[in-house]
């Protein structure tokens, strides 16, 4: 386990039981989350981003979803716990206390029949039962004020449907941060918000991270958001990690063809107005019919015979950059260790 990592995921494999048998959704996912840093997980829909978060949180639907291999090591108070092997009771104590999560849609994550105040106070009731009701109320009020909700006393009495989308997301952040967790997992928390509110939420999370020193796993498909708030990036495709690097390294020197395709599809200041943006042709392979070799091979412009026959492994490009690609590996070998210009 990396010395400065608060969370280390190693060879994580998650399977779901379906009508067609066992389906492996995550296959050997490995990455770590440094203390006080933000790690972005990017990739198109269906690549395994949310399942990775649910696996870490112990929220896989039972009995159909299960972690079958790998470790999720959480370092705290001088010891390391494997979250994948904790009992349900211990994981219940950990969830929301040491590791919290903000979900994509706050309207469905919040209980519509309970007030904002009751839902926020419940966090303290569950994880800090020694607190009296008056103390729980005061702490909840302070959390609402901290996340920038005006008239917090009035909001405590209101229901989720009485708040705007941005305000509901701020409530979710307040609930997630109530117990000052070491790790905050954000599953596309700004997807349903307009650009202005999205910027406010991102600024809020950045400032709260600086204040508390927590680590963040930020799941998104928006590379613009990644560039703004992330320190490291994990690129996933079809249940595997295909590239991971420091955010500046990844944007300046993307090495996997999939990462290059994602970056090329983003408009920039040099883009020709009204021109058609490049796209990645094809679709993600079916979970029941994963290819033997590279899972991106059918969509890759650099496909080789080896790509269809043998799955690539993550290789070190440098101390802060890993790539899983036969084409890149071959180019590097031909260059006698020099960085290939893919």
SEPALUM-679069 format. One record per residue (C-alpha): residue number from 1; residue in three letters; x, y, z. Coordinates in nm, 4 decimals. Example, Ala and Ser with C-alpha at 12.3 -4.5 7.8 and 13.67 -1.06 7.14 Angstrom:
<dovexs>
+-----+------+----------+----------+----------+
| seq | type |        x |        y |        z |
+-----+------+----------+----------+----------+
|   1 |  ala |   1.2300 |  -0.4500 |   0.7800 |
|   2 |  ser |   1.3670 |  -0.1060 |   0.7140 |
+-----+------+----------+----------+----------+
</dovexs>
This chain:
<dovexs>
+-----+------+----------+----------+----------+
| seq | type |        x |        y |        z |
+-----+------+----------+----------+----------+
|   1 |  unk |   0.0000 |   0.0000 |   0.0000 |
|   2 |  unk |   0.1342 |   0.3432 |  -0.0969 |
|   3 |  unk |   0.2521 |   0.5285 |   0.2137 |
|   4 |  unk |   0.0428 |   0.8429 |   0.1567 |
|   5 |  unk |  -0.2688 |   0.6577 |   0.0362 |
|   6 |  unk |  -0.5848 |   0.6632 |   0.2459 |
|   7 |  unk |  -0.7549 |   0.4144 |   0.0119 |
|   8 |  unk |  -0.5915 |   0.1484 |  -0.2056 |
|   9 |  unk |  -0.7950 |  -0.0660 |  -0.4455 |
|  10 |  unk |  -0.6070 |  -0.3733 |  -0.5675 |
|  11 |  unk |  -0.7225 |  -0.6187 |  -0.8393 |
|  12 |  unk |  -1.0884 |  -0.5527 |  -0.7600 |
|  13 |  unk |  -1.3291 |  -0.7878 |  -0.9381 |
|  14 |  unk |  -1.7054 |  -0.7478 |  -0.8987 |
|  15 |  unk |  -1.9651 |  -0.9810 |  -1.0466 |
|  16 |  unk |  -2.3433 |  -0.9694 |  -1.0817 |
|  17 |  unk |  -2.5719 |  -1.2683 |  -1.1022 |
|  18 |  unk |  -2.8047 |  -1.2360 |  -1.4032 |
|  19 |  unk |  -3.0461 |  -1.4565 |  -1.5965 |
|  20 |  unk |  -2.7522 |  -1.5382 |  -1.8259 |
|  21 |  unk |  -2.5218 |  -1.6390 |  -1.5409 |
|  22 |  unk |  -2.2427 |  -1.4558 |  -1.3614 |
|  23 |  unk |  -2.1301 |  -1.1352 |  -1.5315 |
|  24 |  unk |  -1.8004 |  -0.9715 |  -1.4350 |
|  25 |  unk |  -1.8507 |  -0.5949 |  -1.4312 |
|  26 |  unk |  -1.5156 |  -0.4970 |  -1.2763 |
|  27 |  unk |  -1.2094 |  -0.6933 |  -1.3785 |
|  28 |  unk |  -0.8861 |  -0.6251 |  -1.1915 |
|  29 |  unk |  -0.9402 |  -0.2561 |  -1.1082 |
|  30 |  unk |  -0.6363 |  -0.1103 |  -0.9307 |
|  31 |  unk |  -0.5671 |   0.2457 |  -0.8151 |
|  32 |  unk |  -0.5012 |   0.4414 |  -0.4958 |
|  33 |  unk |  -0.6321 |   0.7630 |  -0.3424 |
|  34 |  unk |  -0.3673 |   0.9842 |  -0.1754 |
|  35 |  unk |  -0.4519 |   1.1743 |   0.1414 |
|  36 |  unk |  -0.6017 |   1.5153 |   0.0744 |
|  37 |  unk |  -0.6094 |   1.4675 |  -0.3034 |
|  38 |  unk |  -0.8855 |   1.4305 |  -0.5626 |
|  39 |  unk |  -0.8857 |   1.1289 |  -0.7941 |
|  40 |  unk |  -1.1136 |   1.1463 |  -1.0974 |
|  41 |  unk |  -1.2604 |   0.8319 |  -1.2530 |
|  42 |  unk |  -1.3669 |   0.8915 |  -1.6138 |
|  43 |  unk |  -1.5141 |   0.6849 |  -1.8940 |
|  44 |  unk |  -1.8332 |   0.6498 |  -2.0926 |
|  45 |  unk |  -2.1550 |   0.5035 |  -1.9509 |
|  46 |  unk |  -2.1270 |   0.1365 |  -1.8600 |
|  47 |  unk |  -1.7512 |   0.1317 |  -1.8018 |
|  48 |  unk |  -1.7840 |   0.0479 |  -1.4301 |
|  49 |  unk |  -1.7382 |   0.3861 |  -1.2589 |
|  50 |  unk |  -2.0464 |   0.3690 |  -1.0367 |
|  51 |  unk |  -1.9993 |  -0.0028 |  -0.9638 |
|  52 |  unk |  -1.6487 |   0.0813 |  -0.8388 |
|  53 |  unk |  -1.8015 |   0.3353 |  -0.5988 |
|  54 |  unk |  -2.0719 |   0.0938 |  -0.4844 |
|  55 |  unk |  -1.8097 |  -0.1759 |  -0.4256 |
|  56 |  unk |  -1.6041 |   0.0582 |  -0.2075 |
|  57 |  unk |  -1.9109 |   0.1659 |  -0.0089 |
|  58 |  unk |  -2.0460 |  -0.1881 |   0.0329 |
|  59 |  unk |  -2.3683 |  -0.0893 |  -0.1424 |
|  60 |  unk |  -2.3815 |  -0.3582 |  -0.4097 |
|  61 |  unk |  -2.7343 |  -0.5013 |  -0.4407 |
|  62 |  unk |  -2.7479 |  -0.8257 |  -0.2445 |
|  63 |  unk |  -2.7442 |  -1.1133 |  -0.3145 |
|  64 |  unk |  -2.6876 |  -1.0412 |  -0.6857 |
|  65 |  unk |  -2.3776 |  -0.8212 |  -0.6694 |
|  66 |  unk |  -2.0588 |  -0.9398 |  -0.5004 |
|  67 |  unk |  -1.6884 |  -0.8659 |  -0.4807 |
|  68 |  unk |  -1.5243 |  -1.1947 |  -0.5831 |
|  69 |  unk |  -1.1559 |  -1.0922 |  -0.5827 |
|  70 |  unk |  -0.9301 |  -0.8106 |  -0.4716 |
|  71 |  unk |  -0.8866 |  -0.5787 |  -0.1758 |
|  72 |  unk |  -1.0072 |  -0.2316 |  -0.0757 |
|  73 |  unk |  -0.7595 |  -0.1187 |   0.1898 |
|  74 |  unk |  -0.8556 |   0.1793 |   0.4034 |
|  75 |  unk |  -0.5757 |   0.3290 |   0.6153 |
|  76 |  unk |  -0.6809 |   0.5038 |   0.9353 |
|  77 |  unk |  -0.5508 |   0.5525 |   1.2900 |
|  78 |  unk |  -0.2343 |   0.3586 |   1.2151 |
|  79 |  unk |  -0.4119 |   0.0461 |   1.0893 |
|  80 |  unk |  -0.5439 |  -0.0910 |   0.7604 |
|  81 |  unk |  -0.8877 |  -0.2444 |   0.7102 |
|  82 |  unk |  -0.9916 |  -0.4380 |   0.4001 |
|  83 |  unk |  -1.3392 |  -0.2994 |   0.3317 |
|  84 |  unk |  -1.4138 |  -0.5907 |   0.0983 |
|  85 |  unk |  -1.3957 |  -0.8373 |   0.3864 |
|  86 |  unk |  -1.5617 |  -0.6375 |   0.6661 |
|  87 |  unk |  -1.8787 |  -0.7725 |   0.8244 |
|  88 |  unk |  -2.2031 |  -0.5854 |   0.7373 |
|  89 |  unk |  -2.2142 |  -0.4373 |   1.0906 |
|  90 |  unk |  -1.8602 |  -0.2969 |   1.0715 |
|  91 |  unk |  -1.9189 |  -0.1655 |   0.7201 |
|  92 |  unk |  -2.2369 |   0.0025 |   0.8443 |
|  93 |  unk |  -2.0327 |   0.1861 |   1.1087 |
|  94 |  unk |  -1.7723 |   0.2856 |   0.8481 |
|  95 |  unk |  -2.0195 |   0.4066 |   0.5856 |
|  96 |  unk |  -2.1198 |   0.7695 |   0.6303 |
|  97 |  unk |  -1.8682 |   0.8093 |   0.9098 |
|  98 |  unk |  -1.5235 |   0.7407 |   0.7644 |
|  99 |  unk |  -1.6253 |   0.7126 |   0.3975 |
| 100 |  unk |  -1.9214 |   0.9057 |   0.2591 |
| 101 |  unk |  -2.0860 |   0.9347 |  -0.0806 |
| 102 |  unk |  -2.2760 |   1.1984 |  -0.2783 |
| 103 |  unk |  -2.5117 |   1.0459 |  -0.5326 |
| 104 |  unk |  -2.5929 |   1.1696 |  -0.8815 |
| 105 |  unk |  -2.9561 |   1.2680 |  -0.8241 |
| 106 |  unk |  -3.0227 |   1.4359 |  -0.4867 |
| 107 |  unk |  -3.3995 |   1.4189 |  -0.5396 |
| 108 |  unk |  -3.3942 |   1.0384 |  -0.5258 |
| 109 |  unk |  -3.1175 |   1.0220 |  -0.2630 |
| 110 |  unk |  -3.3092 |   1.2373 |  -0.0149 |
| 111 |  unk |  -3.6211 |   1.1031 |   0.1562 |
| 112 |  unk |  -3.9188 |   1.3050 |   0.0239 |
| 113 |  unk |  -4.1332 |   1.2597 |   0.3378 |
| 114 |  unk |  -3.8795 |   1.3823 |   0.5940 |
| 115 |  unk |  -3.7566 |   1.7358 |   0.6498 |
| 116 |  unk |  -3.4023 |   1.8402 |   0.5637 |
| 117 |  unk |  -3.3295 |   1.8880 |   0.9333 |
| 118 |  unk |  -3.4448 |   1.5403 |   1.0314 |
| 119 |  unk |  -3.2347 |   1.3746 |   0.7596 |
| 120 |  unk |  -2.9231 |   1.5701 |   0.8557 |
| 121 |  unk |  -2.9687 |   1.5142 |   1.2294 |
| 122 |  unk |  -3.0100 |   1.1411 |   1.1659 |
| 123 |  unk |  -2.6448 |   1.1201 |   1.0585 |
| 124 |  unk |  -2.5321 |   1.2404 |   1.4007 |
| 125 |  unk |  -2.7858 |   1.0169 |   1.5737 |
| 126 |  unk |  -2.6451 |   0.7083 |   1.3997 |
| 127 |  unk |  -2.2731 |   0.7806 |   1.4227 |
| 128 |  unk |  -2.2496 |   1.0030 |   1.7323 |
| 129 |  unk |  -2.5303 |   0.8724 |   1.9596 |
| 130 |  unk |  -2.3763 |   1.0408 |   2.2643 |
| 131 |  unk |  -2.4888 |   1.3800 |   2.1336 |
| 132 |  unk |  -2.8096 |   1.5311 |   2.2713 |
| 133 |  unk |  -3.0900 |   1.6430 |   2.0413 |
| 134 |  unk |  -3.0051 |   2.0098 |   2.0868 |
| 135 |  unk |  -2.6419 |   1.9435 |   1.9956 |
| 136 |  unk |  -2.7457 |   1.7467 |   1.6848 |
| 137 |  unk |  -2.9691 |   2.0342 |   1.5774 |
| 138 |  unk |  -2.6943 |   2.2926 |   1.6247 |
| 139 |  unk |  -2.4373 |   2.0864 |   1.4341 |
| 140 |  unk |  -2.6856 |   2.0304 |   1.1490 |
| 141 |  unk |  -2.7571 |   2.4026 |   1.1327 |
| 142 |  unk |  -2.3845 |   2.4788 |   1.1170 |
| 143 |  unk |  -2.3362 |   2.2261 |   0.8330 |
| 144 |  unk |  -2.6111 |   2.3858 |   0.6247 |
| 145 |  unk |  -2.4518 |   2.7260 |   0.6760 |
| 146 |  unk |  -2.1090 |   2.5867 |   0.5899 |
| 147 |  unk |  -2.2279 |   2.4575 |   0.2508 |
| 148 |  unk |  -2.3771 |   2.7954 |   0.1671 |
| 149 |  unk |  -2.7484 |   2.7407 |   0.2215 |
| 150 |  unk |  -2.9203 |   3.0719 |   0.3104 |
| 151 |  unk |  -3.1814 |   3.0915 |   0.5866 |
| 152 |  unk |  -3.0584 |   2.7596 |   0.7273 |
| 153 |  unk |  -3.3029 |   2.7662 |   1.0186 |
| 154 |  unk |  -3.5960 |   2.7787 |   0.7754 |
| 155 |  unk |  -3.4440 |   2.5116 |   0.5459 |
| 156 |  unk |  -3.4228 |   2.2708 |   0.8396 |
| 157 |  unk |  -3.8045 |   2.2643 |   0.8415 |
| 158 |  unk |  -3.8497 |   2.2236 |   0.4661 |
| 159 |  unk |  -3.8824 |   1.9112 |   0.2510 |
| 160 |  unk |  -3.6586 |   1.8206 |  -0.0473 |
| 161 |  unk |  -3.9193 |   1.9198 |  -0.3098 |
| 162 |  unk |  -3.9200 |   2.2748 |  -0.1709 |
| 163 |  unk |  -3.5529 |   2.3253 |  -0.2630 |
| 164 |  unk |  -3.3878 |   2.3825 |  -0.6013 |
| 165 |  unk |  -3.1573 |   2.1209 |  -0.7526 |
| 166 |  unk |  -2.8478 |   2.3109 |  -0.6454 |
| 167 |  unk |  -2.9759 |   2.3488 |  -0.2889 |
| 168 |  unk |  -3.0629 |   1.9786 |  -0.2683 |
| 169 |  unk |  -2.7113 |   1.8925 |  -0.3805 |
| 170 |  unk |  -2.5699 |   2.1211 |  -0.1104 |
| 171 |  unk |  -2.7840 |   1.9363 |   0.1446 |
| 172 |  unk |  -2.6382 |   1.6069 |   0.0186 |
| 173 |  unk |  -2.2874 |   1.7484 |   0.0625 |
| 174 |  unk |  -2.3760 |   1.8611 |   0.4159 |
| 175 |  unk |  -2.5049 |   1.5122 |   0.5015 |
| 176 |  unk |  -2.1957 |   1.3467 |   0.3505 |
| 177 |  unk |  -1.9533 |   1.5731 |   0.5375 |
| 178 |  unk |  -2.1366 |   1.5820 |   0.8711 |
| 179 |  unk |  -1.9042 |   1.3291 |   1.0369 |
| 180 |  unk |  -1.5885 |   1.4670 |   0.8703 |
| 181 |  unk |  -1.5042 |   1.1564 |   0.6617 |
| 182 |  unk |  -1.1556 |   1.0735 |   0.5406 |
| 183 |  unk |  -1.2877 |   0.9866 |   0.1927 |
| 184 |  unk |  -1.5741 |   1.1427 |  -0.0026 |
| 185 |  unk |  -1.7025 |   0.9627 |  -0.3131 |
| 186 |  unk |  -1.8894 |   1.1833 |  -0.5613 |
| 187 |  unk |  -2.0854 |   0.9952 |  -0.8275 |
| 188 |  unk |  -2.1460 |   1.2549 |  -1.1006 |
| 189 |  unk |  -2.2873 |   1.5045 |  -0.8476 |
| 190 |  unk |  -2.3175 |   1.7938 |  -1.0943 |
| 191 |  unk |  -2.4660 |   1.6143 |  -1.3968 |
| 192 |  unk |  -2.8243 |   1.7374 |  -1.3455 |
| 193 |  unk |  -2.7236 |   2.0955 |  -1.2611 |
| 194 |  unk |  -2.6828 |   2.3951 |  -1.4890 |
| 195 |  unk |  -2.3344 |   2.5283 |  -1.5562 |
| 196 |  unk |  -2.3504 |   2.8163 |  -1.3069 |
| 197 |  unk |  -2.4691 |   2.5969 |  -1.0190 |
| 198 |  unk |  -2.2179 |   2.3291 |  -1.1200 |
| 199 |  unk |  -1.9332 |   2.5794 |  -1.0826 |
| 200 |  unk |  -2.0623 |   2.6803 |  -0.7381 |
| 201 |  unk |  -2.0803 |   2.3176 |  -0.6218 |
| 202 |  unk |  -1.7281 |   2.2434 |  -0.7479 |
| 203 |  unk |  -1.5907 |   2.5532 |  -0.5750 |
| 204 |  unk |  -1.7679 |   2.4488 |  -0.2548 |
| 205 |  unk |  -1.6203 |   2.0984 |  -0.2618 |
| 206 |  unk |  -1.2714 |   2.2336 |  -0.3287 |
| 207 |  unk |  -1.2897 |   2.4759 |  -0.0383 |
| 208 |  unk |  -1.4296 |   2.2103 |   0.1987 |
| 209 |  unk |  -1.1492 |   1.9736 |   0.0967 |
| 210 |  unk |  -0.8888 |   2.2378 |   0.1766 |
| 211 |  unk |  -1.0548 |   2.2977 |   0.5116 |
| 212 |  unk |  -1.0930 |   1.9334 |   0.6207 |
| 213 |  unk |  -0.8068 |   1.7603 |   0.4362 |
| 214 |  unk |  -1.0343 |   1.4831 |   0.3074 |
| 215 |  unk |  -0.9654 |   1.2768 |  -0.0036 |
| 216 |  unk |  -1.2172 |   1.2780 |  -0.2892 |
| 217 |  unk |  -1.3034 |   1.0217 |  -0.5568 |
| 218 |  unk |  -1.4845 |   1.2167 |  -0.8284 |
| 219 |  unk |  -1.6726 |   1.0059 |  -1.0826 |
| 220 |  unk |  -1.7665 |   1.1869 |  -1.4030 |
| 221 |  unk |  -1.7783 |   1.1742 |  -1.7810 |
| 222 |  unk |  -1.6943 |   1.5448 |  -1.8064 |
| 223 |  unk |  -1.3228 |   1.5942 |  -1.8726 |
| 224 |  unk |  -1.3640 |   1.9676 |  -1.8207 |
| 225 |  unk |  -1.4598 |   1.9042 |  -1.4579 |
| 226 |  unk |  -1.1659 |   1.6639 |  -1.4234 |
| 227 |  unk |  -0.9231 |   1.9279 |  -1.5470 |
| 228 |  unk |  -1.0616 |   2.1774 |  -1.2967 |
| 229 |  unk |  -1.0622 |   1.9863 |  -0.9689 |
| 230 |  unk |  -0.8706 |   1.6548 |  -0.9973 |
| 231 |  unk |  -0.5097 |   1.5821 |  -0.9025 |
| 232 |  unk |  -0.5001 |   1.2337 |  -1.0564 |
| 233 |  unk |  -0.7133 |   1.0624 |  -1.3212 |
| 234 |  unk |  -0.8172 |   0.6990 |  -1.3667 |
| 235 |  unk |  -0.9540 |   0.6183 |  -1.7142 |
| 236 |  unk |  -1.1824 |   0.3132 |  -1.7239 |
| 237 |  unk |  -1.3161 |   0.1161 |  -2.0177 |
| 238 |  unk |  -1.5389 |  -0.1935 |  -2.0058 |
| 239 |  unk |  -1.4610 |  -0.2704 |  -1.6416 |
| 240 |  unk |  -1.0844 |  -0.2212 |  -1.6637 |
| 241 |  unk |  -0.8416 |   0.0611 |  -1.5930 |
| 242 |  unk |  -0.6734 |   0.1477 |  -1.9240 |
| 243 |  unk |  -0.4736 |   0.4511 |  -1.8114 |
| 244 |  unk |  -0.4044 |   0.6481 |  -1.4957 |
| 245 |  unk |  -0.1835 |   0.9497 |  -1.4405 |
| 246 |  unk |  -0.1368 |   1.2897 |  -1.2834 |
| 247 |  unk |  -0.3984 |   1.5232 |  -1.4336 |
| 248 |  unk |  -0.1426 |   1.7445 |  -1.6109 |
| 249 |  unk |   0.0452 |   1.4424 |  -1.7424 |
| 250 |  unk |  -0.2745 |   1.2846 |  -1.8752 |
| 251 |  unk |  -0.3948 |   1.5954 |  -2.0580 |
| 252 |  unk |  -0.0495 |   1.6788 |  -2.1971 |
| 253 |  unk |   0.0561 |   1.3249 |  -2.2876 |
| 254 |  unk |  -0.2440 |   1.0880 |  -2.3261 |
| 255 |  unk |  -0.1090 |   0.7486 |  -2.4302 |
| 256 |  unk |  -0.4041 |   0.5085 |  -2.4576 |
| 257 |  unk |  -0.6061 |   0.5437 |  -2.7819 |
| 258 |  unk |  -0.9271 |   0.5574 |  -2.5774 |
| 259 |  unk |  -0.8007 |   0.8485 |  -2.3673 |
| 260 |  unk |  -0.6871 |   1.0242 |  -2.6848 |
| 261 |  unk |  -1.0329 |   0.9717 |  -2.8341 |
| 262 |  unk |  -1.2041 |   1.1184 |  -2.5268 |
| 263 |  unk |  -0.9824 |   1.4265 |  -2.5294 |
| 264 |  unk |  -1.0196 |   1.4725 |  -2.9064 |
| 265 |  unk |  -1.3984 |   1.4774 |  -2.8722 |
| 266 |  unk |  -1.3850 |   1.7854 |  -2.6481 |
| 267 |  unk |  -1.4215 |   2.1283 |  -2.8104 |
| 268 |  unk |  -1.1409 |   2.3746 |  -2.7414 |
| 269 |  unk |  -1.0307 |   2.7243 |  -2.8335 |
| 270 |  unk |  -0.8732 |   2.5956 |  -3.1564 |
| 271 |  unk |  -1.1868 |   2.4107 |  -3.2716 |
| 272 |  unk |  -1.3461 |   2.5329 |  -3.5936 |
| 273 |  unk |  -1.6890 |   2.6846 |  -3.5152 |
| 274 |  unk |  -1.9834 |   2.4576 |  -3.6042 |
| 275 |  unk |  -1.7462 |   2.1826 |  -3.7185 |
| 276 |  unk |  -1.8321 |   1.8195 |  -3.6371 |
| 277 |  unk |  -1.6263 |   1.6974 |  -3.3416 |
| 278 |  unk |  -1.4333 |   1.3677 |  -3.3684 |
| 279 |  unk |  -1.6078 |   1.0663 |  -3.2169 |
| 280 |  unk |  -1.5034 |   0.7170 |  -3.1104 |
| 281 |  unk |  -1.6784 |   0.4858 |  -3.3533 |
| 282 |  unk |  -1.8475 |   0.1673 |  -3.2309 |
| 283 |  unk |  -1.9790 |   0.0728 |  -2.8876 |
| 284 |  unk |  -1.8617 |  -0.0811 |  -2.5614 |
| 285 |  unk |  -1.8647 |  -0.4646 |  -2.5868 |
| 286 |  unk |  -2.1489 |  -0.6537 |  -2.4190 |
| 287 |  unk |  -2.0684 |  -0.7640 |  -2.0631 |
| 288 |  unk |  -2.1666 |  -1.1202 |  -2.1558 |
| 289 |  unk |  -1.9380 |  -1.1231 |  -2.4599 |
| 290 |  unk |  -1.6140 |  -0.9592 |  -2.3550 |
| 291 |  unk |  -1.3307 |  -1.0219 |  -2.6051 |
| 292 |  unk |  -1.0298 |  -1.2316 |  -2.5086 |
| 293 |  unk |  -0.7805 |  -0.9594 |  -2.5963 |
| 294 |  unk |  -0.7964 |  -0.5834 |  -2.5550 |
| 295 |  unk |  -1.1546 |  -0.4707 |  -2.4873 |
| 296 |  unk |  -1.1031 |  -0.1538 |  -2.6904 |
| 297 |  unk |  -0.9589 |  -0.3344 |  -2.9943 |
| 298 |  unk |  -1.2777 |  -0.3274 |  -3.2052 |
| 299 |  unk |  -1.2859 |   0.0547 |  -3.1833 |
| 300 |  unk |  -0.9119 |   0.1221 |  -3.1892 |
| 301 |  unk |  -0.7427 |   0.2796 |  -3.4960 |
| 302 |  unk |  -0.4145 |   0.1069 |  -3.3990 |
| 303 |  unk |  -0.5530 |  -0.2474 |  -3.3725 |
| 304 |  unk |  -0.2995 |  -0.5297 |  -3.4198 |
| 305 |  unk |  -0.3340 |  -0.9075 |  -3.4244 |
| 306 |  unk |  -0.1907 |  -0.9196 |  -3.0729 |
| 307 |  unk |  -0.4706 |  -0.6925 |  -2.9519 |
| 308 |  unk |  -0.7333 |  -0.9515 |  -3.0469 |
| 309 |  unk |  -0.5525 |  -1.2427 |  -2.8844 |
| 310 |  unk |  -0.3997 |  -1.1144 |  -2.5616 |
| 311 |  unk |  -0.5237 |  -0.8679 |  -2.2997 |
| 312 |  unk |  -0.2699 |  -0.5890 |  -2.2280 |
| 313 |  unk |  -0.1563 |  -0.5130 |  -1.8739 |
| 314 |  unk |  -0.0969 |  -0.1821 |  -1.6988 |
| 315 |  unk |   0.2657 |  -0.0803 |  -1.7527 |
| 316 |  unk |   0.4573 |   0.2029 |  -1.5920 |
| 317 |  unk |   0.5228 |   0.4885 |  -1.8316 |
| 318 |  unk |   0.6797 |   0.6850 |  -1.5499 |
| 319 |  unk |   0.6362 |   0.7149 |  -1.1745 |
| 320 |  unk |   0.2998 |   0.8919 |  -1.2141 |
| 321 |  unk |   0.1643 |   0.7342 |  -1.5331 |
| 322 |  unk |   0.0406 |   0.3834 |  -1.6228 |
| 323 |  unk |  -0.0911 |   0.2616 |  -1.9584 |
| 324 |  unk |  -0.2516 |  -0.0651 |  -2.0729 |
| 325 |  unk |  -0.1991 |  -0.0814 |  -2.4510 |
| 326 |  unk |  -0.0081 |  -0.3219 |  -2.6802 |
| 327 |  unk |   0.0442 |  -0.0565 |  -2.9482 |
| 328 |  unk |   0.1947 |   0.1927 |  -2.7054 |
| 329 |  unk |   0.4096 |  -0.0810 |  -2.5488 |
| 330 |  unk |   0.5449 |  -0.1907 |  -2.8885 |
| 331 |  unk |   0.6234 |   0.1658 |  -2.9902 |
| 332 |  unk |   0.8100 |   0.2209 |  -2.6682 |
| 333 |  unk |   1.0090 |  -0.1009 |  -2.7175 |
| 334 |  unk |   1.1041 |   0.0034 |  -3.0713 |
| 335 |  unk |   1.2114 |   0.3411 |  -2.9385 |
| 336 |  unk |   1.4526 |   0.1722 |  -2.6936 |
| 337 |  unk |   1.2632 |   0.3046 |  -2.3965 |
| 338 |  unk |   1.1965 |   0.6496 |  -2.5414 |
| 339 |  unk |   0.8486 |   0.7977 |  -2.5166 |
| 340 |  unk |   0.6482 |   0.7113 |  -2.8337 |
| 341 |  unk |   0.4559 |   0.9822 |  -3.0152 |
| 342 |  unk |   0.1244 |   0.8037 |  -3.0649 |
+-----+------+----------+----------+----------+
</dovexs>
